[in-house]
Amino acid sequence: MLGFKNASTVVGLILVIVVVMFLQSRHPRREGMQAGSYPLAVDAPLLHGWYKTNPDPRVDGYGAEQIHVNYPVFSARHCGTNNIRYWRRPTNGQCTPPGLCMGLYEATEQEIPGAPEAPSWDNPAIRVNYYESAPSVCAIPRNN
């Protein structure tokens, strides 16, 4: 038979499990883990809306020997980096299987956001590094 110490440990463990399950049920969604909206999740590719989809999605006849040219390789003397931020296609020459590289999405011009406006010294908003915070959140007038 369980002693008083062992019984209180079991009850405490069960109580902790119940509390954790309750807290998990209050926040069921996790980033990227919710189901898609039903007909769109079945009929459209994953990145539909961000990239133009091919009107006739298919597995194309390209193999790895044709699609490798889409993978960016810059020379060592190149002033930029190999990190491309805005891709015209979500496939970068490394998709698996290679037949899906060009068949699902068309080339899409990306909207590249402009540089933010420089903060002015006359604005009462608080400077946070280069940017300004929202005036309604923590606006404190400066003493000039």
N, C-alpha and C positions, 0 to 999 in steps of 0.2 A: 504494500500500500504506500502511496505517496506521502511523504512527510509534509509538514506545514511549509518548509522552505521550498520544496520542489513544487508544491501546488501553487504557491504564490508566484513562482517563476513562470509556470505554465499560463496562469491567468494573466500575468503581466505581458507575456509574449503574445497571447491572443488579443489582448487589448491594443497593443501596438500595431498588430496586423490589421485590426478593424479600423483604427484611426488612419493608417496609411491608405487603406482601400477607400475610405470615405474621402480623403483629400484627393486621391487620384480620380475619383468619380466626379468631383467638382470641376476639374480641368481635363476633360477627355481629349482635347485636341493637342497634337504635337505638330511642330513645323514639318510640313511635307507629308504628314501621315493621315490627312483627311481624304475621304473618297471624292472623286471628281463628280461633276454634275452628270447625271446618267446618260442622256443620249450623246452629249458632246464627248464624254470620256471614251465612248466606244467608237464613235464615227470619225473623230479627228485625232491627229497625232498629238503627242505630248506637249509640244511647244507651239500649238495652234494659238494664234493671237500675237505672239512675239515675232514669229517668222511667217512669211507667206508660204502657204502650203501648196504643193503641186496639185493642180486640178485632177490629175490622174495619178494618185500615189501608187508606186509600184517598186518592185525590186529591179534596179537597172542592171545592165550587163557589165558594169565596171568591176574590176578586180583591184587588189591592192597595188598592182603595178601601174594602174592609171590614176588612182586617187591620192597617191603619196605626194603628188605635186601641190596639193592643197595644204600640206603641213608647212608652217612657216619655218624657214631656216635662213638666218641672216649671217652674213660673214662676220668674222671677229672684229673687223674694222668698222662695222655698222654703228652709227651713233645712237640708235635706239635700242630697244630690248626685244627679246623674243616673245614678250608678253603682249599679245594682241587683246585689247579690251573689248572692242566692238566687232564681232564676227558678222560677216555677211550671210553665212550659213552656219547652223549649229554644228555641222560636221567639219572637223578640221583635218581631214585626211587620215583619220585613225579610227573610223567607225567600224564596228564589228556586227554583223558580217559586212564586207565592203560593198555589197550590192545595195545597201540602204543609204549610202552617202548622198547620192544625187537624186534619189527617187522620191523622197518625202517632202523636202523643202526647196523652194526656189531662192535665188539670191535676193536678199532683202537689204535695202539701204537702211542703216541704223541712224536713229536720231541721237546725235552726240550733244549732250547739254553744254551750254556755254559756260565760261568761267563766271563765278559769282562776282557780284559787285564788291568793290573794295569798301570796307567800312569807313565811314566818315568820322572825323573827330567831333563834329557838332551833334551827332546823334546821341541821345541819352541812353541808348541801349548799352549793355555791358559787352565788351569785347571778349570773345573766347577764341584765343589764338588769332586766326585771320578773320573769322566770321563774327557776326553779331548774334546775340541771343534774341529771342522773341521779346519785343518791348513789353508785352503784357505779363510776361513771366517774372522777370526780375529787373525791371527798368528802375534805375536809381540815377537821379540827376547828378552829373559830375560837377565838381567845383572847379571852375576854370580860373 
